[in-house]
């Protein structure tokens, strides 16, 4: 019992171990893999990202010059980033808000 009282008093006057999440955003650990984005000015629709994606979260439609990305399917392995010869795909460390509906992000080549 005396050990428990000592531990309670120590925790009572020390800094909390948790973060006040909704009010304080956590800082991601270096090397955290986050959301993918495409620079469609650099993308040449080669479909390498679609071929290497193990979860089939990427679909390239070369006829319409667009990329369809499904973040709910993505496992953030970053194979698409490693295999993109044009370096059109980048990964961010940003924390995204949770989604309530599955959606597909569409990246289109800007019309000239």
N, C-alpha and C positions, 0 to 999 in steps of 0.2 A: 504493500500500500504506500509506503513512503516514496518509492521510486515513481509511482504513478502521480503523486502530488507534485513531485519535482518536475516531471515531464509536462504536466498541465500548466504549471507556473511559467516554465520556459516558453511554451507555445503561446501563452497568453500575452507575453510581452515581446514576442519576436515578429518579424515581417511575415505576412501570409505566403504560403507556398504556391497559391493559385493566382490566376490573372482574372481581373474583372472583365471578361470577354466582350460583351457587347459594347462596353464603353471604352475599353482599351484594346486596340488591335494587337495581336501577338506578332512579334518579329519572326519571320521564317528563318530557319536554320540555313546557313550557307549550303548550297547544293540541293536545296529543295526543288523538286520538279513541279511546275505549275502549268498554267494554261498555255495552249499553243495558239499562235497567230501566224497568218500568212501574209507575205508582201507580194501581192499579185502583180506588181510591176516587174518583179524578178522571176516569178514562176513561169516556166515554159510548158506546163502541162505534160511533163514526161511520164507521170504516173509512178515514179519510183517510190514515193511515199505511200501510195496505195498498195503497192506490191509487198512492201516490207512490214506493213502494219499487222501485227498478230491478232489484234482484236477487231479488225475490219471497221475501224472508226472513221476512215478517210475514204472518200469516193471522189475521184477526179472525173469531170465531164468535159473532155477536150472540145467537143462540138460547141458547147455553150461557154467555154472558157471560164469555168468555175470549179471550186473545190467545196465539197460538202463535208463538214467535220461534225461528228457526234461526240461531244465531251463525255456523255454518260457511258459510252462504250470504251473510251480511251483508258489505257492502263498506264499512261505516262512513262513508257519505256524509252522514249526519245529516239527510237530507231529511225523515224522519219526525218528528224533533224540531222542525224548523223549521215544519212544517205542522200540528202538533198544537195545536189551538185551546185545549184544556183544560190544556195543559202537563203531560200525564200521563206523557210519556216523557222520561227524563233519560239523559244520557251520563256515564259515569264515566271517570276517567283511570287506574283501577286496572289493574294487570297481572294477567292470569289465567294460571293454570297450563295447560300444554298438555293437550288432551283426546285420548284414544285412540279414542273412539267418538263418532260424530256423534250429537248429541242435540237434542231440541227442548225449549226452555224454555217452560213454560206458566204464564201469569199469569191467575188467576181473580179475579172480583169476590168479596169476602168476603160470606158469607151473613149476613144480619141476624137 
